[in-house]
Structure formats: C-alpha cells, structure tokens
Amino acid sequence: MMNLLSVENLEKTVKDEPLFSNLTFGLEERDKVGIVGKNGAGKSTLLKILAGRMRADEGKISMKNGTVVSFLEQNVTYAPEETVGSYFLKADSPYLDKLKKYDEAIASGDEKTYTRLYDEIEKENLWDMERSYQALLEEFAAGCGPDDLVENLSGGQRKKMALARALSLRADLLLLDEPTNHLDIKTIEKLEDMLTKTDKTVMIVTHDRHILNTVCSVIFELDRASFFIHPGSFQSYLERRSERISMLQKEQDRIKKILERELKWLSRGPKARTGKDKNRKDRIDSMLGMRQDVQDERQKEFSSLSRRLGKKILEIDGISKAYDGKKLFSDFSFSFVKGMRIGLVGDNGSGKSTLLDIMTGNLAPDEGSVDIGVNTVFGYYDQAGRELSGEKTVMEYILDIAEKICLADGEIVSAARFLELFGFPQNMHRSPINLLSGGERRRLYLISMLVRNPNFLVLDEPTNDLDLATMENLEEYCTSFQGCLVICSHDRTFLDITTDMLFVIEDGKVLLYPGHFSEWKEWRKEKEEEEKRLQTPYKEKKDSRPAKEKKGLSYKEKKEKESLELEIAALEEEKAALEASFSTMAPDDFKTLNENTLRYDEVGRLIDEKTSRWLYLEDMDN
C-alpha cells in the first residue's frame, strides 16, 4: 500500500467558531473512512477543503502525484438549462479536461493539438467515461436521458445523476457527502456493494449506519473541535466512544468534587484569601475552565404524551391511484389499530409519498375510500411543508405551538430543551428561520410535528439532514410513541429499530409483511433464490442423463402425474382460503396474520414446485 493523502495540523474557523484544529491524519490507497459527528462539527467543511473547494486557515495537505479526486456534494448544484449530459461534462476532472480541449481544438482547426490529444485519449481509453456515466444512470434506475433538463428531475433522480458522475470520473480518491439522501433502498444497496468492492480510496460522510459498519475500516470523529481516529468498524467505534465518554465523565466528576471543596473555602470571606493563597485561587480558576459537558448525546427513552385514540383510527378500503396513466397501486385495504408501527418501502417513484398523502387526507384516491377516526390527530412530516420561511426565530416558531412538552413518562420539558434534543443548541434559538440552512429548516419542521402531541405519527424520510446523535434521539422518540406510527425511510437500521411491520409497494400493489425490515430482506432473498432454482430444476436432471429415446411415461410416472394434479388442486384451494382470511381476520390478530402469511408463502412455493414437475411429465407424455 502507498500513502495517498497526508494532512498535517489542519485548522478551520467559521463565524468565529473553531470547527477543528491540529487535525492530522494519513490515508493509504484503498482505505475506506467514515466521518461522523454532530451537525455543524465540520464534516462537510473537511471534505470541501480536501476537494479544493474551500481553504483551510492553517495546515498542510499533501497528495500523491497524479491523484484524481472526485467530490460528491451533499446538495446537487446545477446551472439553468443544464441537461443530464452537460452536467457530466462540467465535472472537475483532468480526464474530462482533455476531452473538452480536444473538442476546442477541432472547433479551432488546430490539427497538431487535436491529433496529440486524440492519441492520448485513445491510449487512456477516455471515450468510455461518458458511457460509464450512462451505464451507472441505468444501473441506478435514474429514469433520465442525456437531453433531459436537470431542473425537471426529482430529488432522487438528481442525486442518482450526481452519484453516477462522481463514480464514473476514474478518481483515485472519492469524497462522498451524504450520498444516500433521497435514494431508495435498492439504490443504496447497490452503492454499498460498489463501495465495498472498489479499489479506490473512499472518505464518506453519512448517517447510514449500515454503510458505515459494512464499508468503512476506520471512523474519523469530529467532536467539539476535537478529532479522534477509531480503527475498525462503526460498531467498534461505538464501543470506543462509550469508553471515552465514561473516562471523561469520571474526570469531570473528580473536578466537580474538588471545586465544591475549594469554592467553600473561597466563600469564607476576605480573611481566608491572603496573598499566600494566590496560587490556590489560580488553580480554582483553572479547574473552572476545565469543566465541560461530556453527557452522551443519546438521551434517555422519551416521547411526548399523545392524545387518546378512538375505537376507529384509520380505515382504508380499496384505494387506487395513478399519475399520467401510470398505476402506482390499486385495491389496497387496511384497518389500523393502536400500537401499530409500520415501515413503508419501495423504489423511487413507486408512490410511497402519494400513499401517505392519501392516508392523511391530503390527497383523494382515484378509487376507494379513507375513513379517519374523529379522535385521530396526525403528526405528518411530509415532503411539501418542510421549507419553512419567515422572520420568526426558531424559539418563537416553537413557542407558538407549545411552551412546555409533556413526555410520555409524565416529565415536562421546556421548548428550549426539546429543541436541544433535536440538534438546536441555545445559541441558535434566536436565529431567524429565513437564515437557517435547508436541512435546519426541515429539522425544525420535524420538531414542530412532534410537539403538537399527535396520536398518529407519519414520517416521510425523516432522517435526511440528521446527524447520528439526533437520529438516535428520534429513534428513542419513535420507539416510545404510544399511538400509531408509519415511517417511510431509506435508512435500513432506522426502520429495523422503529418498526415491526412493513408496507411494500411493488408491481402496482401494496403488500403487507408482518416483520422487521431485515427479516423481509432475508425472506425476499430466499424467495428469489428459490424461484431461480425452480425455473429449470428438472431440465437439468434430464440433461444430465445419457441421451436415449423414450416414448410415453412409465406406469409409476403416470401415477405420479395423476397424484400431482390432485395435490395442486388442493393447494390452490388452500391458497384461495388463505387469501380470503386476510380480509376477514381481526386487524389486531398479529399471531394469526403472521402464521397465515408464512403458510401462504409456503403454499405458493409448493404449487410452483409441483407444477414444474407436472409440466415436465406432461412434456414427456407427448
């Protein structure tokens, strides 16, 4: 391995606040680094400095000669009238610069220059870069062509476009800032697989704990202007961090005890404070300066006190929805009961946000009905209402909703404390909303939903723009929430922690899976493998035998064929009965629902297997 990047004593201050100082580290080829820290700790700033988009105040950055850097910014920026094709060509890359200069040389008629550049491009095979970009767009199912205007794309399509560009630039060092925001789970899994297998050096800022634990071999942590290196996985980092916080807390407890004793001495009056005790007073001042809050950002289990739900909560009956002739889903029915915690997954554009809009009464279905209980109060963190604006400060905005928030355990906390729990320190409480970043405004909107004391919480991609500590607080809130909960999220770990059932939108249907997201993934993987195995099981068996002529079936095979016909018919009847049971069973009978779902899958597998064998025998009989 060779050293690719060296950073020595890097310092950066923003708005008179030091982000980091004396930051020193080195990266070797193929290293994969995850960068974590609270919002505002300097994670994005560090990547921008390494990418040459921002200058450090102090320090030195050295890279191996010829190192090509590819930087994916957190927010996709593009020019007016930019197309998907021109967006790629505007990337900062020495390879693309050659292609641009080649085009300029042709346009100017500089034969000597374009001949030289043509030979270099051929030798380095640079013509394939744009094809690689288009191939990645197809791999990510971006659904856009080179002539499409970027401004007409969805947030998910723009992110896939930016990601495809970053990965196709033949970079030695990939700097990725929140690459999973706005992506569906399928694309995130493809990205995770690519990053795991790549021989490039990677530095990634992400709140996706699954990627941090699977891809990264070292974790960099920015915490209160300090920098820590944790070799190993994200799980190893959590353990080391817990140990560090515990040691810091012990030191703070020791300082507190000494200070209590020394401050008593100071309070005795002038007689005790003689000149010979000056050193003692200086020591007290020094210890006062050493005090710091080392409390872990992860708080105790909490949730706001929700309103009582009525007998009828939400009844969905046969709803369907289509846009521009495309059917998103059809004939979906469901009855909610108290305590349901449901995750919603599906590809980008499958209709997840549309389904949430229909459930909450913000959008009418094309067919079917939605009956909302009279006591049901939604807290809906939706896509449309996140871009807050106005002259009000952060604190004024929250105080207009509630001055005090009653937690589920009876404790009452102030609006200021609740803001702190979700990443708004006191120095931001007087900041006008219109001066907040887009991510901060979305986070404030999320808080405003929680403090209204809803009894039915609906969250559409709530983890975007949250740091890990704030996300863990949101997880604590959701797991303690006493009403109904529906969460649409691309964060696999977040779904596993907060939900225990799934709505899966695929092939124009909303399917129910009675289990955690990771269990559904494993079940789907096993099902796909079984389907592949059943496609040609008996053909392989037939091909492995010596070729010989055979006419008709043996007596034993004829009896087997007759038996299969009866067995398939019986299984079809059982399948129909199970389908009928899903609409008639009590909505809170989770045990029966789980048992029937598992049996339904098993019956389907047996029908496929026996039908495949019957078709083989039928073919032999003809």
N, C-alpha and C positions, 0 to 999 in steps of 0.2 A: 504493500500500500504506500502511496505517496501523499505528502501533505498538499492539500488543495487550497486551503484558506487558513490564514493566521490573523487573529485580531488581538491587538495589544492596547490595554488601558483606554478603551473607548468610553467617551463621556458625551452625554446629551442632556440639555435642559430645555424645557418647553414651558413658556409662560411663567418663568421664574421658578418652576418646579423641576428638580432633578429627576429625570427618568432612570438613569443608571450612570454609574461612574466606575472607573477601573475595571471595565468589563474586558476580560481576556479569555480567549479560547482558541483552539485549533481544530480543523476538520480534515480528515483524510478522505481519499476517494472512496465512494460507496457508503460513507456514513449516512445515517438517516436520523435526523434530530427533530424532536418535537419541542416546541416552545410554548410554555404555559405561564399564566399569571393573570391577575385581575385586570379588568378593563382599565385602560389608562396607564398600565405598568410600562408600556413602551415596546410591546411585541411587534406591532406593525411598523413602528419607527425603526426598530433594529433591522427589519427586513429591507426597508426603504434605503437605509444607509448602506447595507451590503450590496444592494442593487444599483447604487449610484444615483438614486432619486432624491437623496437628502444628504446633507453634510453633517458630520459629527462635529461637536465642539472641540474635542481633543481625541487623541489616539491614532493608531495606525492600522490600516487594513492591507494585507499582502495576499495576492493570489498567484497561483502557479501560472507561468506564461501560457497564453493561449486559452485560458479558461473562459468558456462561454456561459453566461448567466441568463436564466430565464425567470422572470418575475411575474407571478400572478397576483394582482392587486385584489383586495377584499371586495371593492366595488368596481364594476366594469365601466370604464370610461370610453367614449367614442365620439367621433366628430359628427356634426349634422350631415345627413345624406350618406353616412357611412354604410357600406354594404358588408356582408359577411366575408366576401373575398378581399375587399380593400382593407378590412380590419386586420386580416392576417399579414398583408404586405407592409403594414405600418409598424410591425413589431420591431423592437430594438434587437437586431441580430446582425453579426458580421457576415453571416451567410446570405441573409436577405439583402444586405447592402450590395453584395456582388451582383445579385440578380437585378437590383434596381439600376446599378451602374451599367450593367450590360444593356438594359433597355434604353438608357440615356445615350449610350454610345451608338446604338443602332439608329436612334432618332436623329443624332447629330451627324451621322455618317463617318464616325471615327473608326475606320476599319481596323487599324492597328490595335486599338483598345478593346473593341468588342471581340476580336479574334483571340486576344490574350485571355480575356475574361471567359470566353466560351470554352477554351481549353481547361481553365481552372474549374469551371462549373462542371464540365464533363468528368474531370478527374475526381472531384469530390461528390459527384452524383447529386448535385443540389436541386436538379429538376424535380426530384422526388419529394421535396419538402412540402410543397403545396398539396401534392397527392396524399401525403401522410396526414395533413391537416383535414382534408375532406374525409379521409378514411376514419379519423377519430370522431368527426362530427357524426358519421353514420354509426360508429360503434356506440356512441353515447345517445343515439336516437334523438339528435337535436331537432330533426324535422325542419331544417332550413337549408337553402341553397346559396351558392356564392353571390347571386344577384339580389338576394333578399336584403331589405333595409334593416339595420340593427335596431332602429327605433321602433320597428313594428314587432319585434320579438318579445316573448315573455321573459320574465326574470330568470326562469330556469334555462331557457334557450340561450340567453346571453351568457350565463355562467358556463354552460357547456361549450359555447363558442370560445370563450376566453381560456378555458381549461384545455381545449383541443389545441389552441395556438401555443400555449405555454409548453405543452408536452411534445410538440412537433418541431421545435426550433433547434434540435440537436444540442441541447445545453449540457454542460458538464455539471452545473450546479442549479438545482431547481429550488426557487424560493416561493413557497405557496402560502398565501394569506387567506385563511378560512375558505379553502376550496370546496367544502361540502355545502355551503349556504345555497339554498334554492335548488339543490339537486334532489332527485328522487332516490330511494334506497337502492334501486337496481344500478343506477349510475355510480353511486358512492361505492358499492361493492366492486364494480369494475375498476374504479380509480384505486381502491385499496389493493386490488390484485396487481395492477400495474406498478404501483409504488413498491410493493413487496418484492416484485421480480426485477425491477430496474437496476442497472449497474451504475446509475447516476447518483451523485450526492444530493441529498434532499434535506431542506430545512422547512418545516411546516408549522404554521400557527393554526390550531384547530381546537374546537371544543368537543370533537368526536372522539370519545374515549376508546372506542373500538379500534379506530385507526392508530391512535397513539400507542395502544398496547400491542397491536399486531405488526405495525410497520416500523416503529421507532426503536432504535437500540440505545438511545441516550435522550434524556429530558433536560432541557435548559429551563430554569425557572427565574422569572423576574418578580421580585417581591420587595416592595418598599425601598426602591432604588438600589437594592442589593441583587446580586447574581449568584445563582447556585447551579452546579452541574451534578446531575444524578445519572450515573451509568446504569444501563439496564432498561427494562420495560416501564410502562406507565404504572403498572402495579407495584413494581419495586420503588418507583418514585414516591407513590403514596405512602408506603411504609417508611421510607427515609424522612419524608417531610413530617410525618406524625412524630417521629423520634426527635426531629429538630425542634418542633414546636414544644414538645414536652420538656426538653432541656432548657429552652428559652424561658418557659413558664417557671421552672424551678429557680432560675437565676433571678427572675423578676420577683418571685415570692421572697427570696433572700434579701433583695434590695429593699422591698417593702417593709420587712421586719426591722432592718437596720434604720431605715428612715423614720419609722414610728418611734423608735427609741431616741434617735438624735433630735427629732422635732420636738419631743417632750423636753429635752434639755434646752433647746432654743427658747421654748415658751416660758422658762422660769424667770426671765427678766434680765435687765442690764447687768446685774451683779455676776451672773454666770458667764457673760460674754466679754471676757477680758481679752487683752491683746494677745496673750499667750495661746488663746484658743482659736486664733485666726485660721490655722491650718484645718482645725476640726470643722469650722464653718465652710471653708472652701471645699472640703470633702463632701459635706451635705449638698452644696450646690452642684457638685459633680454628679452625685447619685441622683439628684432630681432630674438632671439632664439625661441620665441613662434609662429613665423609666420609659417604657413603651408598651403599647397594647399588642400582646402576642396571641390574643384569642384567635383560634381557628375560625376561618370564615364560615365553616359549616355549622349551622345553628342547630339547636335542639328541635325536635319534631314539633311542628306548629302548623296551624291552618286557621283561617278566620271562621268565626261562627256563622254557619249558613242558616238561611230560613228553612222552616219545616216544609217538606214536600207533601203534596196531597196524594190521595189514592191514585188518581190518574196523573202521570208525569208527562209522558210524550208517547203518542200512538201514531205510527207511520203505517199507512195502508196502501200498498200497490203503487208507489210513486215511480214515475219515469221522467227522464229529462234528456233533451237533445239540443245541440247547438249546430247551426249551419248544416243540418242534415246528418250530423254525426250523433248516434245514440251513445250517451255516456253510461246510463244504466236504466234498467226497466224492472217493473213489477217487484219493487223492494218493500217488504213489510217488516215491522219490528215494534215491539212494545217494551218500553224501558221500565225498570223497577229500581228502587232505591239501592244505592251502593254499587251500581254497575260502573266499571272502569274499562273503557273501550278504546283501543287504538285504531286509527284509520290509516291504511296504507294503500298505495297504488302508484303507477307510473305518473310522471308529469303529464298533465292534460287528461287524466282519466276521469276527473270530475270530483275530486276529494273536496275542494273548497265549495263547489256547487252543492254537494250533498249537505255540507254544514250549513250553508245559507238556507237551504230548504228546511232543514231540521229546526232552525231557529226562527222560522217565519219571515226571513228577509227576502225570500225568493219563492215564487209559486212553482210547483211541479207542472209538467205538461199533462200528466195523468196522476190519479190517486189523490190522497188527502193526508194532511198533517194535523193532528189534534193535540194542542198544547194544553196541559192542565192549568187550571185557574191559579194555582199556587206556585207554578213553576216560574222561577226567575233565572234567566240566562245570564251568565257572565261570558260574553263571546269576544275572544281575542281574534278578530277577523283580519282579512287582508286589506279591506278598504279603509278602516278607521285608524290606521297606525300612524299616518303622517300628521301628527299634531302640529299646530302653529298658534301664534298669538303672543300677546305682550305679557301674559301672566307668567309668574315664576313657577318653578317646579313645585314649591311648597304651596303656593296659592291654588294651583290646579288640584292638588290632592285634598287640601282643606275644604274646597268647595264640595267635595264628595263626603269626606268623613274626617273629623278631628281625632277620633280615637278608633282603634280597630280592636274588636273583641276576638281573641283567639279561641280555638275550639276547647282548650283546657280551662277557659274562664279568665285567663290573664288578659289585661287590657294594655295595649301598647300605643304610643303616640304615632301620629302620621310620620313624624320625623324618623322614628325608629324603624317603621315599616319601609320607608324609603331606603334607609341604610342597608336593610336586609337584602334589597334588590339592586345594590350597586350604585346608590346615590349618596355619597358622603355629605356631611353637613356643609362643606364649602360649595356644594352645587345646589343647595336648596333655594338660594335666592337668584339662581340663574334663569333668565327669561327662556321660555320654551323655544322661541324662534332662534336662539343661539345654540341650541343643542344639536348634536350630530344626528343623522338619520337613525342610527342604532339606539342612541339615547332616547329619542322621541318614541321609538317603538317600545322600548323597555318601560318608559313612563306610562304609555297606554296600557301595557300589560298590568302594571301595578294598579291602575285605575279600575281595571276589571275585577281584581282580587278584593279591593277594599269595599266594593259595593255589597258584599255578603250575598253572593248568588247561591242558589242551591243546585244549579245545573251548569257546570263549567265546560265550555267548549273552546279549545285552544288550537289554532291553526298555525303550525310551525312556530311555537313559542321560543325555541332555543336559539334561533338566529340572533346574533349580536349579543349573546350572553356569554360571560366568562364562566369557567368551570365552577368557581365558588358560588356565583349567583344561580347557576343552573342547579347545583346541589340544593340550594335553598328552595328553588321552585319544586324540585322533586319531593322535598320534605313537605311542602305545602300540599302538593297533589296527593301524596300517599296518606295524608291525614284528613283530606277533604271528605266530608260526611255525606255529600249529595251524590249526584250522577256526574260522570266525567267522560268526555270524549276528546281525544287528543290526536291530531294529525301531525306527524313528525317524521323527519328523515333520520332522526337520531335513534339508532337501534338500542343503545344502552338505556336511554331515557324512556323509551317505550317499554322495555323489559321491567324497569323499576316501577313505573307508574300505572301500567295497565295489565289486565289479566284476560282480556278477550280482544278479538280483532274483527273489524270490518275490512274486508279485502275487496277492492274494486278491480276487476279484471274481466276482459271479454264481455263488457257491457252488463255485468252483473255485480251486485253487492253480496259477497259471500260472508258467512259468519264462521269464525274459527274460535272454539272455546279454550283458549290457552294463551300463553305468552308469545311474544314475537319470535324469540329464539326457538321455541318449540315448533311454531308454524314453519319457520325456515327449515328446520330439520325434517319435519314431516313432508314439506314440499320437495326437498332434495331427494328423500327416499322414494317419493311417488314418481318423480321424473326418472330416477334410475330404474324403477320397476317398469315403467312404461317403455323405456328403451329396451329393457331385457325381454319384454313380452312381444316386441314388434316382430322378431324373427326367431323365436326360440326353437320351433320345430323344423324350420327350414335348415338351420344349422345342423340339427340332428340328422336330417335326411341327407344333406350334402356330405356328411362325414361317413356315410355308409358306402360300400362298394356299389357302383352303378349296376343295376340289374333291372330287367323288365318285370313289371308286376301289374297284373290286371285285377281290379276289384279289391275288396277287403277280405281279410280272413274272418272266420266266424267270431273270434274274440274281438276284433276291431269293430265289427258291425254292432255287437252288443255294447261296446264302449260308446259308440256313436249314439245309439238309442238312449243310453243312460245319461249322456251329456245333454241331450235335448230336454230330458225331464228336469235335470238339475238346473239348467239355465233358466227354464220357465219358472221354477220355484224361486230362484234368486231374483228374477225380475219382479215377481210378486212381492217379495220381501223388501226390495228396493222401493217399490211404489208405496208400501205401507210406512216405511221409514220417512219418505218424503212427506206423506200426509201428517205424520206425527209432529213434524217441526212447526206446523201451523196451528196445532190443537193443544200442545202441551202447555202447562203453566209457564209463564215467562221467567219466573224465578226458580224453576226446577233445573238448576245448573247440572246436577248429577246426571239426570236422565238425558239432558241435552248433550252432555259430553259422551255418555255411553252410546247414544243413538248415532252421534256424528262419527265416532270411531267405527261402529258397525257398518254404517253407510259406506264409508271408505273401503272397508274390507269386502263388502258385498260387491262393490264396483270392481275391485281388483279381481275377485273370483270370476265374475261374469266375463271380464276381458280374457282371463287366462283360459277358461273353459271354452269360450267362443273361438279363440285362436286354435285350440286343439280340434274343435269340431270342424272348422274350416279346412284344416289340414286333412282330416279323414274324408271330408266331402270331396276334396280335390283328388284324393287317392281313389275314391269310388267311381270317379267319372273317366 
